[in-house]
Amino acid sequence: MFSKIKLGVEEWKKLEADLVRVSSGEPLEIVINLTLVDTQGDGEEIEEEHHHHEHHVFAENEFTREVAGMIDHIAHTYNVHVHPHLHSHHGSVMFAVRGTPRELIKTLKDAIEYIKLNCEKCALHTVDGEFHLGEDLAGIYFGDAYKITVILPAEDGRRLKVHEVHF
């Protein structure tokens, strides 16, 4: 068991080292898109409401209340503007954060952990996004609550390097 935990930590350290290499000391931006689903899976579809304010209001049910709480947590913790697209039983939440590779990895891990620990009526279906260096795309990632695949340019600049990191 401890070897699996050590392996997981090593995977994240290798990813961080590659992000440091790609960024060349410049700050990166991570765009995080979280696709969420209702764990109850029943009920009628209610038309969504889009609000881009300090506090987000959606069609009221337990799922949307939990997601709204997560949105407020992310907005206040990272001081970012969150772009939600919610329906009564599913939706997505997108936001972007700038920082060092270590800070961005922590942000990604923290957002997923927050959902796992604080949401009873919502579950993370998928996560995907991009790393940006200024206006340039520096890498992409996709996955779920257990594993994320990250694709970055290799050292030679001609090939791609793939990382699989686990939670």
PELIN-V322440 format. One record per backbone hydrogen bond with DSSP energy under -1.0 kcal/mol. NH is the residue of the N-H (numbers start at 1). CO is the residue of the C=O. If there is no record, write none. Layout:
BEGIN
NH/CO  NH/CO
END
This chain:
BEGIN
5/1  6/2  7/3  8/4  9/5  10/6  11/7  12/8  13/9  14/10  15/11  16/12  17/13  18/14  19/15  20/16  21/17  22/18  23/19  24/20  26/23  28/99  29/132  30/97  31/130  32/95  33/128  34/93  35/126  36/91  37/123  38/89  39/121  65/61  66/62  67/63  68/64  69/65  70/66  71/67  72/68  73/69  74/70  75/71  76/72  77/73  78/74  83/94  85/92  87/90  91/36  92/85  93/34  94/83  95/32  97/30  99/28  104/100  105/101  106/102  107/103  108/104  109/105  110/106  111/107  112/108  113/109  114/110  115/111  116/112  117/113  118/114  119/115  123/37  125/35  126/35  127/143  128/33  129/141  130/31  131/139  132/29  133/136  136/133  138/131  139/131  140/151  141/129  142/149  143/127  144/147  148/165  149/142  150/163  151/140  152/161  154/159  157/154  161/152  163/150  165/148  167/146
END
